[in-house]
Amino acid sequence: MDSSRGSPLQEYSTASDVWSFGVLLYEIWTIGIKPYSTITNNEVYQKVLSGHRLPPPPGCPRAVYQTMINCWNPESDSRPTFPEIQVELQRPDFKLLTWTAEDVAAYTEEARTLGAPLEVGNELYIDIQKTYTIEDHPTQFSS
């Protein structure tokens, strides 16, 4: 993370609004469940700084989760703009909301069901979930 720009939770800008929009997408796909409701704000802060991101909600297609992850980029200048997000979300439903054949084969029906228990989403898109983790991208988080 670029330490001169602060953390994603400390600065207020269009880029931080994009981060918040990613959280809003998560809340929509969880049908209103509050993210990180079982841990303190300080614990959330530490998890985010270490690269942790919210796991995909059950039923959330890969393209939508990828949009969330893009919104949570630790480099504020690398987050998408709202016009870019708008273009992404205006993709035809068959490209945005459809599960790929590979994902249907790889994940349980429960994990692909909107409203299923949140824990089952943990198995979805492990490759995307690790996009910003320190152990997978140590230089991305150096000062």
DSSP file (Angstrom, degrees, kcal/mol; ACC not computed):
  #  RESIDUE AA STRUCTURE BP1 BP2  ACC     N-H-->O    O-->H-N    N-H-->O    O-->H-N    TCO  KAPPA ALPHA  PHI   PSI    X-CA   Y-CA   Z-CA
    1    1 A M              0   0    0      0, 0.0     2,-1.0     0, 0.0    74,-0.1   0.000 360.0 360.0 360.0 140.6    0.0    0.0    0.0
    2    2 A D    >   -     0   0    0     72,-0.3     3,-1.9     1,-0.2     4,-0.3  -0.627 360.0-161.2 -73.6 103.7    1.3    3.5   -0.8
    3    3 A S  G >  S+     0   0    0     -2,-1.0     3,-1.1     1,-0.3    -1,-0.2   0.728  83.4  67.7 -65.4 -21.6    1.8    4.7    2.8
    4    4 A S  G 3  S+     0   0    0      1,-0.2    -1,-0.3   139,-0.1     3,-0.1   0.667 100.7  50.2 -71.3 -14.1    1.8    8.4    1.6
    5    5 A R  G <  S-     0   0    0     -3,-1.9    -1,-0.2     1,-0.3    -2,-0.2   0.422 106.6-131.4-102.4   0.5   -1.9    8.0    0.8
    6    6 A G    <   -     0   0    0     -3,-1.1    -1,-0.3    -4,-0.3    -4,-0.1  -0.167  40.6 -48.9  75.5-176.7   -3.0    6.5    4.1
    7    7 A S    >>  -     0   0    0      1,-0.1     3,-1.6    -3,-0.1     4,-1.1  -0.446  51.5-107.1 -89.9 166.0   -5.2    3.5    4.4
    8    8 A P  T 34 S+     0   0    0      0, 0.0    -1,-0.1     0, 0.0    11,-0.1   0.691 121.8  51.9 -64.8 -15.6   -8.4    2.8    2.5
    9    9 A L  T 34 S+     0   0    0      1,-0.1    -3,-0.1    36,-0.1    36,-0.0   0.435 107.9  50.5 -99.2   0.4  -10.2    3.5    5.8
   10   10 A Q  T <4 S+     0   0    0     -3,-1.6     2,-0.3    -5,-0.1    -1,-0.1   0.629  94.7  69.6-113.9 -18.1   -8.6    6.9    6.6
   11   11 A E     <  -     0   0    0     -4,-1.1     2,-0.5    -6,-0.0    -6,-0.0  -0.782  61.7-149.7-107.3 149.8   -8.9    9.0    3.5
   12   12 A Y        +     0   0    0     -2,-0.3     2,-0.3     4,-0.1    -3,-0.0  -0.960  45.5 111.0-120.6 116.0  -12.1   10.5    2.1
   13   13 A S  S  > S-     0   0    0     -2,-0.5     4,-2.0     1,-0.1     5,-0.2  -0.906  83.4 -76.9-162.4-179.5  -12.1   11.0   -1.6
   14   14 A T  H  > S+     0   0    0     -2,-0.3     4,-2.0     1,-0.2     5,-0.1   0.890 130.8  55.5 -60.0 -37.5  -13.8    9.7   -4.7
   15   15 A A  H  > S+     0   0    0      1,-0.2     4,-1.9     2,-0.2    -1,-0.2   0.884 106.7  48.5 -64.5 -37.8  -11.5    6.6   -4.4
   16   16 A S  H  > S+     0   0    0      2,-0.2     4,-2.4     1,-0.2    -1,-0.2   0.845 108.4  55.1 -71.2 -30.7  -12.7    6.0   -0.9
   17   17 A D  H  X S+     0   0    0     -4,-2.0     4,-2.1     2,-0.2    -2,-0.2   0.877 105.7  52.2 -64.8 -36.7  -16.3    6.3   -2.1
   18   18 A V  H  X S+     0   0    0     -4,-2.0     4,-2.0     2,-0.2    -2,-0.2   0.920 107.7  51.7 -63.4 -43.3  -15.4    3.6   -4.7
   19   19 A W  H  X S+     0   0    0     -4,-1.9     4,-1.5     1,-0.2    -2,-0.2   0.945 110.7  48.4 -55.8 -48.3  -14.2    1.4   -1.8
   20   20 A S  H  X S+     0   0    0     -4,-2.4     4,-2.4     1,-0.2    -1,-0.2   0.852 105.9  57.4 -62.5 -34.9  -17.5    2.0    0.0
   21   21 A F  H  X S+     0   0    0     -4,-2.1     4,-2.6     1,-0.2    -1,-0.2   0.892 102.8  54.6 -63.4 -38.5  -19.4    1.2   -3.2
   22   22 A G  H  X S+     0   0    0     -4,-2.0     4,-1.9     1,-0.2    -1,-0.2   0.896 108.6  48.5 -59.7 -39.6  -17.7   -2.2   -3.2
   23   23 A V  H  X S+     0   0    0     -4,-1.5     4,-2.6     2,-0.2    -2,-0.2   0.893 108.6  53.9 -66.9 -39.7  -19.0   -2.7    0.4
   24   24 A L  H  X S+     0   0    0     -4,-2.4     4,-2.5     2,-0.2    -2,-0.2   0.920 106.3  51.9 -60.4 -43.8  -22.4   -1.7   -0.8
   25   25 A L  H  X S+     0   0    0     -4,-2.6     4,-2.5     1,-0.2    -1,-0.2   0.922 109.4  50.8 -57.1 -42.9  -22.3   -4.3   -3.5
   26   26 A Y  H  X S+     0   0    0     -4,-1.9     4,-1.5     1,-0.2    -2,-0.2   0.934 109.8  49.4 -59.5 -46.3  -21.4   -6.9   -0.8
   27   27 A E  H  <>S+     0   0    0     -4,-2.6     5,-3.6     1,-0.2     6,-0.4   0.875 110.5  50.8 -63.4 -37.4  -24.3   -5.8    1.3
   28   28 A I  H ><5S+     0   0    0     -4,-2.5     3,-1.4     1,-0.2    -1,-0.2   0.944 111.6  46.7 -63.4 -47.3  -26.7   -6.0   -1.6
   29   29 A W  H 3<5S+     0   0    0     -4,-2.5    86,-0.4     1,-0.3    -1,-0.2   0.689 112.0  50.6 -73.2 -17.5  -25.5   -9.6   -2.5
   30   30 A T  T 3<5S-     0   0    0     -4,-1.5    -1,-0.3    -5,-0.2    -2,-0.2   0.349 116.5-115.6 -95.2   5.9  -25.8  -10.7    1.2
   31   31 A I  T < 5S-     0   0    0     -3,-1.4    -3,-0.2     1,-0.2    -2,-0.1   0.906  79.4 -38.9  59.0  44.2  -29.3   -9.3    1.3
   32   32 A G  S   <S+     0   0    0     -5,-3.6     2,-0.3     1,-0.3    -1,-0.2   0.590  88.5 154.1  91.6  13.0  -28.3   -6.6    3.9
   33   33 A I        -     0   0    0     -6,-0.4    -1,-0.3    -7,-0.2    -3,-0.1  -0.592  48.0-118.0 -76.5 134.0  -25.9   -8.4    6.2
   34   34 A K    >   -     0   0    0     -2,-0.3     3,-1.0     1,-0.1    -1,-0.1  -0.554  30.7-121.6 -72.0 124.7  -23.5   -6.0    7.9
   35   35 A P  T 3  S+     0   0    0      0, 0.0    -1,-0.1     0, 0.0   -12,-0.0  -0.363  89.1   5.5 -66.4 146.5  -19.9   -6.8    6.9
   36   36 A Y  T >  S+     0   0    0      1,-0.1     3,-1.4     2,-0.1     8,-0.1   0.801  79.4 154.3  54.7  34.5  -17.5   -7.7    9.7
   37   37 A S  T <   +     0   0    0     -3,-1.0    -1,-0.1     1,-0.3    -3,-0.0   0.661  65.1  55.3 -69.7 -14.4  -20.2   -7.6   12.2
   38   38 A T  T 3  S+     0   0    0      2,-0.1     2,-0.3     0, 0.0    -1,-0.3   0.428 103.1  58.9-100.2   2.2  -18.4   -9.9   14.6
   39   39 A I  S <  S-     0   0    0     -3,-1.4     2,-0.0     1,-0.1     5,-0.0  -0.884  84.7-100.5-130.0 162.4  -15.2   -8.0   15.0
   40   40 A T     >  -     0   0    0     -2,-0.3     4,-2.2     1,-0.1     5,-0.2  -0.249  34.4-109.1 -75.1 164.7  -14.1   -4.5   16.1
   41   41 A N  H  > S+     0   0    0      1,-0.2     4,-2.6     2,-0.2     5,-0.1   0.885 121.1  54.1 -60.3 -38.9  -13.3   -1.6   13.9
   42   42 A N  H  > S+     0   0    0      2,-0.2     4,-2.4     1,-0.2    -1,-0.2   0.901 107.9  49.3 -63.6 -40.1   -9.6   -2.0   14.8
   43   43 A E  H  > S+     0   0    0      2,-0.2     4,-2.4     1,-0.2    -2,-0.2   0.894 110.6  50.5 -65.3 -39.4   -9.7   -5.6   13.8
   44   44 A V  H  X S+     0   0    0     -4,-2.2     4,-2.8     2,-0.2     5,-0.2   0.948 109.8  51.4 -60.1 -48.1  -11.3   -4.7   10.5
   45   45 A Y  H  X S+     0   0    0     -4,-2.6     4,-2.4     1,-0.2    -2,-0.2   0.916 111.4  46.4 -55.2 -48.1   -8.6   -2.1    9.9
   46   46 A Q  H  X S+     0   0    0     -4,-2.4     4,-1.6     2,-0.2    -1,-0.2   0.899 112.5  50.1 -65.3 -40.8   -5.8   -4.6   10.6
   47   47 A K  H  <>S+     0   0    0     -4,-2.4     5,-2.3     2,-0.2     4,-0.3   0.925 111.8  47.8 -62.9 -44.2   -7.4   -7.3    8.4
   48   48 A V  H ><5S+     0   0    0     -4,-2.8     3,-1.6     1,-0.2    -2,-0.2   0.922 109.8  52.5 -63.8 -43.7   -7.8   -4.8    5.5
   49   49 A L  H 3<5S+     0   0    0     -4,-2.4    -1,-0.2     1,-0.3    -2,-0.2   0.830 106.1  54.9 -61.7 -30.7   -4.2   -3.6    5.9
   50   50 A S  T 3<5S-     0   0    0     -4,-1.6    84,-1.9    -5,-0.2    -1,-0.3   0.493 126.8-100.5 -81.5  -1.6   -3.0   -7.2    5.7
   51   51 A G  T < 5S+     0   0    0     -3,-1.6    81,-0.4     1,-0.3    -3,-0.2   0.373  71.8 147.8 102.4  -5.0   -4.8   -7.6    2.4
   52   52 A H      < -     0   0    0     -5,-2.3     2,-0.3    -6,-0.2    -1,-0.3  -0.391  23.0-174.5 -64.7 139.4   -7.9   -9.4    3.6
   53   53 A R        -     0   0    0     76,-0.3    16,-0.0    -2,-0.1    80,-0.0  -0.937  37.0 -85.1-129.4 156.4  -11.1   -8.7    1.7
   54   54 A L        -     0   0    0     -2,-0.3    15,-0.0     1,-0.1   -28,-0.0  -0.333  50.8-116.8 -57.6 137.3  -14.6   -9.8    2.3
   55   55 A P        -     0   0    0      0, 0.0    67,-0.2     0, 0.0    -1,-0.1  -0.322  41.8 -81.5 -72.2 162.7  -15.3  -13.2    0.8
   56   56 A P        -     0   0    0      0, 0.0    68,-0.2     0, 0.0    67,-0.1  -0.392  46.2-118.1 -64.5 137.2  -17.8  -13.5   -2.0
   57   57 A P    >   -     0   0    0      0, 0.0     3,-2.1     0, 0.0   -27,-0.1  -0.476  41.5 -90.6 -68.5 146.4  -21.4  -13.7   -0.8
   58   58 A P  T 3  S+     0   0    0      0, 0.0    57,-0.6     0, 0.0    54,-0.2  -0.319 115.1  23.7 -55.5 139.9  -23.1  -17.0   -1.7
   59   59 A G  T 3  S+     0   0    0     52,-2.5    55,-0.3     1,-0.3    53,-0.1   0.360  88.3 132.6  85.9  -5.4  -24.8  -16.7   -5.1
   60   60 A C    <   -     0   0    0     -3,-2.1    -1,-0.3    51,-0.3    37,-0.1  -0.696  54.7-130.2 -84.3 119.4  -22.6  -13.8   -6.2
   61   61 A P     >  -     0   0    0      0, 0.0     4,-2.2     0, 0.0     3,-0.5  -0.267  22.1-109.7 -66.6 156.1  -21.3  -14.4   -9.8
   62   62 A R  H  > S+     0   0    0      1,-0.2     4,-2.8     2,-0.2     5,-0.2   0.871 115.4  55.2 -53.1 -45.2  -17.5  -14.1  -10.5
   63   63 A A  H  > S+     0   0    0     35,-0.3     4,-1.5    33,-0.2    -1,-0.2   0.875 109.7  46.4 -62.3 -37.8  -17.9  -10.9  -12.5
   64   64 A V  H  > S+     0   0    0     -3,-0.5     4,-1.9    32,-0.5    -1,-0.2   0.919 113.4  48.3 -70.7 -43.3  -19.7   -9.1   -9.7
   65   65 A Y  H  X S+     0   0    0     -4,-2.2     4,-2.7     1,-0.2    -2,-0.2   0.887 108.0  55.4 -65.0 -36.7  -17.2  -10.2   -7.1
   66   66 A Q  H  X S+     0   0    0     -4,-2.8     4,-2.5    -5,-0.2    -1,-0.2   0.886 105.4  52.9 -62.0 -37.4  -14.4   -9.1   -9.3
   67   67 A T  H  X S+     0   0    0     -4,-1.5     4,-1.9     2,-0.2    -1,-0.2   0.919 109.0  49.5 -62.3 -43.3  -16.0   -5.7   -9.4
   68   68 A M  H  X S+     0   0    0     -4,-1.9     4,-1.2     1,-0.2     3,-0.2   0.955 111.3  48.6 -58.3 -50.5  -16.0   -5.6   -5.6
   69   69 A I  H >< S+     0   0    0     -4,-2.7     3,-0.5     1,-0.2    -2,-0.2   0.890 108.5  53.8 -59.6 -40.8  -12.4   -6.7   -5.4
   70   70 A N  H >< S+     0   0    0     -4,-2.5     3,-1.2     1,-0.2    -1,-0.2   0.878 106.1  53.3 -61.4 -37.1  -11.4   -4.0   -7.9
   71   71 A C  H 3< S+     0   0    0     -4,-1.9    -1,-0.2     1,-0.3    -2,-0.2   0.773 106.2  55.0 -66.5 -25.5  -13.1   -1.4   -5.7
   72   72 A W  T << S+     0   0    0     -4,-1.2    -1,-0.3    -3,-0.5    -2,-0.2   0.075  73.4 143.8 -98.6  23.3  -11.0   -2.6   -2.7
   73   73 A N    <   -     0   0    0     -3,-1.2     6,-0.1     1,-0.2     5,-0.1  -0.427  52.5-136.6 -61.4 132.8   -7.7   -2.2   -4.4
   74   74 A P  S    S+     0   0    0      0, 0.0     2,-0.8     0, 0.0   -72,-0.3   0.756  92.7  73.5 -65.9 -21.9   -5.2   -1.0   -1.8
   75   75 A E  S >> S-     0   0    0      1,-0.2     3,-2.1   -74,-0.1     4,-0.5  -0.826  74.0-157.3 -93.0 108.1   -3.8    1.6   -4.3
   76   76 A S  G >4 S+     0   0    0     -2,-0.8     3,-1.0     1,-0.3    -1,-0.2   0.835  91.4  57.1 -57.5 -34.2   -6.5    4.3   -4.4
   77   77 A D  G 34 S+     0   0    0      1,-0.2    -1,-0.3    -3,-0.1    -2,-0.0   0.670 104.1  54.9 -70.3 -14.9   -5.3    5.4   -7.9
   78   78 A S  G <4 S+     0   0    0     -3,-2.1    -1,-0.2    -5,-0.1    -2,-0.2   0.484  83.2 104.3 -97.8  -4.0   -5.8    1.9   -9.2
   79   79 A R  S << S-     0   0    0     -3,-1.0    -8,-0.2    -4,-0.5    -9,-0.1  -0.441  82.0 -99.9 -72.2 151.9   -9.5    1.6   -8.2
   80   80 A P        -     0   0    0      0, 0.0     2,-0.2     0, 0.0    -1,-0.1  -0.307  34.4-119.0 -67.5 157.0  -12.0    1.9  -10.9
   81   81 A T     >  -     0   0    0      1,-0.1     4,-2.4    -3,-0.1     5,-0.2  -0.490  28.2-106.3 -85.5 165.2  -13.8    5.2  -11.4
   82   82 A F  H  > S+     0   0    0      1,-0.2     4,-2.7     2,-0.2     5,-0.2   0.897 122.1  53.6 -63.1 -38.6  -17.6    5.4  -11.1
   83   83 A P  H  > S+     0   0    0      0, 0.0     4,-2.1     0, 0.0    -1,-0.2   0.906 109.7  48.9 -61.0 -37.3  -17.9    5.7  -14.9
   84   84 A E  H  > S+     0   0    0      2,-0.2     4,-2.2     1,-0.2    -2,-0.2   0.907 111.7  48.8 -66.7 -40.6  -15.9    2.5  -15.3
   85   85 A I  H  X S+     0   0    0     -4,-2.4     4,-2.9     2,-0.2     5,-0.2   0.911 108.8  54.2 -63.6 -41.5  -18.0    0.7  -12.7
   86   86 A Q  H  X S+     0   0    0     -4,-2.7     4,-1.2     1,-0.2    -2,-0.2   0.925 108.3  48.5 -58.8 -45.4  -21.1    1.9  -14.5
   87   87 A V  H  < S+     0   0    0     -4,-2.1     3,-0.4     1,-0.2    -1,-0.2   0.927 112.5  49.3 -59.9 -44.8  -19.9    0.4  -17.7
   88   88 A E  H >< S+     0   0    0     -4,-2.2     3,-1.3     1,-0.2    -2,-0.2   0.918 112.1  47.0 -61.5 -44.0  -19.1   -2.9  -16.0
   89   89 A L  H 3< S+     0   0    0     -4,-2.9    -1,-0.2     1,-0.3    -2,-0.2   0.634 105.1  61.1 -77.3 -11.9  -22.5   -3.1  -14.3
   90   90 A Q  T 3< S+     0   0    0     -4,-1.2    -1,-0.3    -3,-0.4    -2,-0.2   0.349  76.0 122.6 -93.2   6.0  -24.3   -2.3  -17.5
   91   91 A R  S <  S-     0   0    0     -3,-1.3     5,-0.1    -4,-0.2    -3,-0.0  -0.301  81.6 -82.3 -59.0 152.1  -22.9   -5.4  -19.2
   92   92 A P    >>  -     0   0    0      0, 0.0     3,-2.2     0, 0.0     4,-2.0  -0.284  41.2-114.3 -56.3 144.4  -25.6   -7.7  -20.5
   93   93 A D  H 3>>S+     0   0    0      1,-0.3     4,-2.9     2,-0.2     5,-0.6   0.838 114.7  62.3 -49.7 -38.5  -27.0   -9.9  -17.7
   94   94 A F  H 345S+     0   0    0      1,-0.2    -1,-0.3     2,-0.2     4,-0.1   0.745 111.8  37.8 -65.7 -20.5  -25.7  -13.0  -19.4
   95   95 A K  H <45S+     0   0    0     -3,-2.2    -1,-0.2     2,-0.1    -2,-0.2   0.772 126.3  34.7 -95.4 -31.4  -22.1  -11.7  -19.0
   96   96 A L  H  <5S+     0   0    0     -4,-2.0   -32,-0.5    -5,-0.1   -33,-0.2   0.873 128.0  28.3 -90.0 -41.7  -22.5  -10.1  -15.6
   97   97 A L  T  <5S+     0   0    0     -4,-2.9     2,-0.3    -5,-0.3    -3,-0.2   0.441  94.7  98.5-107.6  -1.5  -24.9  -12.3  -13.7
   98   98 A T      < -     0   0    0     -5,-0.6     2,-0.4    -4,-0.1   -35,-0.3  -0.694  69.4-125.9 -93.4 140.9  -24.4  -15.8  -15.2
   99   99 A W        -     0   0    0     -2,-0.3    -2,-0.1   -38,-0.1    -3,-0.0  -0.666  28.5-121.3 -80.0 134.0  -22.2  -18.4  -13.7
  100  100 A T     >  -     0   0    0     -2,-0.4     4,-2.5     1,-0.1     5,-0.2  -0.345  22.2-113.3 -69.8 158.2  -19.5  -19.8  -16.0
  101  101 A A  H  > S+     0   0    0      1,-0.2     4,-2.1     2,-0.2     5,-0.2   0.878 118.9  54.1 -59.2 -37.6  -19.6  -23.5  -16.7
  102  102 A E  H  > S+     0   0    0      1,-0.2     4,-1.8     2,-0.2    -1,-0.2   0.908 110.0  45.9 -63.8 -42.1  -16.2  -23.8  -14.9
  103  103 A D  H  > S+     0   0    0      2,-0.2     4,-1.9     1,-0.2    -2,-0.2   0.876 110.2  53.1 -70.5 -36.7  -17.7  -22.1  -11.8
  104  104 A V  H  < S+     0   0    0     -4,-2.5    -1,-0.2     1,-0.2    -2,-0.2   0.918 113.9  43.8 -61.8 -41.8  -20.8  -24.2  -11.9
  105  105 A A  H  < S+     0   0    0     -4,-2.1    -2,-0.2    -5,-0.2    -1,-0.2   0.828 116.1  47.7 -70.8 -31.7  -18.7  -27.3  -12.0
  106  106 A A  H  < S+     0   0    0     -4,-1.8     2,-0.3    -5,-0.2    -2,-0.2   0.742 107.3  54.7 -85.1 -23.7  -16.3  -26.1   -9.3
  107  107 A Y  S  < S-     0   0    0     -4,-1.9     5,-0.0    -5,-0.1    17,-0.0  -0.845  83.3-106.1-121.4 150.3  -18.7  -24.9   -6.6
  108  108 A T     >  -     0   0    0     -2,-0.3     4,-1.2    12,-0.1     5,-0.1  -0.199  30.2-115.4 -66.7 158.7  -21.5  -26.4   -4.7
  109  109 A E  T  4 S+     0   0    0      1,-0.2     3,-0.3     2,-0.2    -1,-0.1   0.885 117.5  56.5 -61.3 -38.1  -25.1  -25.5   -5.4
  110  110 A E  T >4 S+     0   0    0      1,-0.2     3,-1.7     2,-0.2     6,-0.2   0.916 104.5  51.3 -61.1 -42.7  -25.4  -24.0   -1.9
  111  111 A A  T 34 S+     0   0    0      1,-0.3   -52,-2.5   -53,-0.1   -51,-0.3   0.769 110.0  51.2 -65.3 -24.3  -22.4  -21.7   -2.6
  112  112 A R  T 3< S+     0   0    0     -4,-1.2     2,-0.6    -3,-0.3    -1,-0.3   0.312  91.4  99.2 -93.4   8.3  -24.1  -20.6   -5.8
  113  113 A T  S X  S-     0   0    0     -3,-1.7     3,-1.9    -5,-0.1   -53,-0.1  -0.865  74.5-127.9-104.9 119.1  -27.4  -19.8   -4.0
  114  114 A L  T 3  S+     0   0    0     -2,-0.6   -55,-0.2   -55,-0.3   -84,-0.1  -0.396  96.2  23.8 -59.8 131.2  -28.2  -16.3   -3.0
  115  115 A G  T 3  S+     0   0    0    -57,-0.6    -1,-0.3   -86,-0.4     3,-0.1   0.406  87.4 137.2  91.6  -2.3  -29.1  -16.1    0.6
  116  116 A A  S <  S-     0   0    0     -3,-1.9    -1,-0.3    -6,-0.2     5,-0.1  -0.272  72.8 -67.4 -67.4 164.1  -27.2  -19.2    1.7
  117  117 A P    >   -     0   0    0      0, 0.0     3,-1.5     0, 0.0     4,-0.5  -0.264  47.2-122.9 -54.5 138.7  -25.2  -19.0    4.9
  118  118 A L  G >  S+     0   0    0      1,-0.3     3,-1.8     2,-0.2     4,-0.5   0.825 104.6  69.3 -54.9 -35.6  -22.3  -16.6    4.4
  119  119 A E  G >  S+     0   0    0      1,-0.3     3,-1.4     2,-0.2     4,-0.3   0.815  89.8  61.8 -56.6 -32.0  -19.7  -19.3    5.4
  120  120 A V  G X  S+     0   0    0     -3,-1.5     3,-1.0     1,-0.3    -1,-0.3   0.749  93.0  65.1 -70.4 -19.9  -20.3  -21.2    2.1
  121  121 A G  G X  S+     0   0    0     -3,-1.8     3,-1.7    -4,-0.5    -1,-0.3   0.717  81.8  79.6 -70.6 -19.3  -19.2  -18.2    0.1
  122  122 A N  G <  S+     0   0    0     -3,-1.4    -1,-0.2    -4,-0.5    -2,-0.2   0.772  88.4  55.9 -59.0 -25.7  -15.7  -18.7    1.6
  123  123 A E  G X  S+     0   0    0     -3,-1.0     3,-0.5    -4,-0.3    -1,-0.3   0.623  88.3 101.2 -82.5 -12.0  -15.0  -21.4   -0.9
  124  124 A L  T <  S-     0   0    0     -3,-1.7     5,-0.2   -68,-0.2   -21,-0.0  -0.518  93.1 -13.1 -79.4 138.3  -15.8  -19.2   -3.9
  125  125 A Y  T >>  +     0   0    0     -2,-0.2     4,-2.6     1,-0.1     3,-0.6   0.821  63.9 173.5  49.4  50.5  -13.1  -17.7   -6.1
  126  126 A I  H <> S+     0   0    0     -3,-0.5     4,-1.5     1,-0.3    -1,-0.1   0.865  77.6  60.5 -55.4 -36.0  -10.1  -18.3   -3.9
  127  127 A D  H 34 S+     0   0    0      1,-0.2    -1,-0.3     2,-0.2     3,-0.1   0.901 110.4  39.3 -59.6 -41.3   -8.0  -17.0   -6.7
  128  128 A I  H X4 S+     0   0    0     -3,-0.6     3,-1.9     1,-0.2     4,-0.2   0.875 108.5  61.9 -76.1 -37.8   -9.7  -13.6   -6.6
  129  129 A Q  H 3< S+     0   0    0     -4,-2.6     3,-0.4     1,-0.3   -76,-0.3   0.816 103.0  51.6 -58.1 -30.9  -10.0  -13.5   -2.8
  130  130 A K  T >< S+     0   0    0     -4,-1.5     3,-1.0    -5,-0.2    -1,-0.3   0.270  75.0 112.5 -91.5  11.7   -6.2  -13.6   -2.5
  131  131 A T  T <  S+     0   0    0     -3,-1.9    -1,-0.2     1,-0.3    -2,-0.1   0.852  89.6  23.8 -53.0 -40.7   -5.6  -10.6   -4.9
  132  132 A Y  T 3  S+     0   0    0     -3,-0.4    -1,-0.3   -81,-0.4     2,-0.1   0.224  86.7 131.3-116.4  14.3   -4.3   -8.3   -2.2
  133  133 A T    X>  -     0   0    0     -3,-1.0     4,-1.8     1,-0.1     3,-0.5  -0.442  57.8-131.8 -72.7 143.2   -3.0  -10.6    0.5
  134  134 A I  T 34 S+     0   0    0    -84,-1.9     7,-0.1     1,-0.2     6,-0.1   0.899 104.7  55.1 -60.1 -43.7    0.5   -9.8    1.8
  135  135 A E  T 34 S+     0   0    0    -85,-0.3    -1,-0.2     1,-0.2   -84,-0.1   0.808 115.1  39.5 -64.7 -27.4    1.7  -13.3    1.5
  136  136 A D  T <4 S+     0   0    0     -3,-0.5    -1,-0.2     1,-0.2    -2,-0.2   0.707 133.5  21.8 -91.1 -21.9    0.8  -13.5   -2.2
  137  137 A H    >X  +     0   0    0     -4,-1.8     3,-1.0    -3,-0.1     4,-0.5  -0.448  68.2 162.0-143.2  63.2    1.9   -9.9   -3.1
  138  138 A P  G >4 S+     0   0    0      0, 0.0     3,-1.0     0, 0.0     4,-0.2   0.821  74.8  53.9 -60.9 -34.5    4.4   -8.7   -0.5
  139  139 A T  G >4 S+     0   0    0      1,-0.2     3,-0.9     2,-0.2    -5,-0.1   0.760  96.4  67.2 -73.5 -22.4    5.9   -5.8   -2.6
  140  140 A Q  G <4 S+     0   0    0     -3,-1.0    -1,-0.2     1,-0.2    -6,-0.1   0.758 106.1  42.5 -66.4 -22.9    2.4   -4.4   -3.2
  141  141 A F  G << S+     0   0    0     -3,-1.0    -1,-0.2    -4,-0.5    -2,-0.2   0.341  88.4 109.9-107.9   5.4    2.2   -3.5    0.6
  142  142 A S    <         0   0    0     -3,-0.9  -139,-0.2    -4,-0.2    -3,-0.0  -0.486 360.0 360.0 -81.7 155.3    5.7   -2.2    1.2
  143  143 A S              0   0    0     -2,-0.1    -1,-0.1  -141,-0.1  -139,-0.1   0.466 360.0 360.0 -78.1 360.0    6.3    1.5    1.8
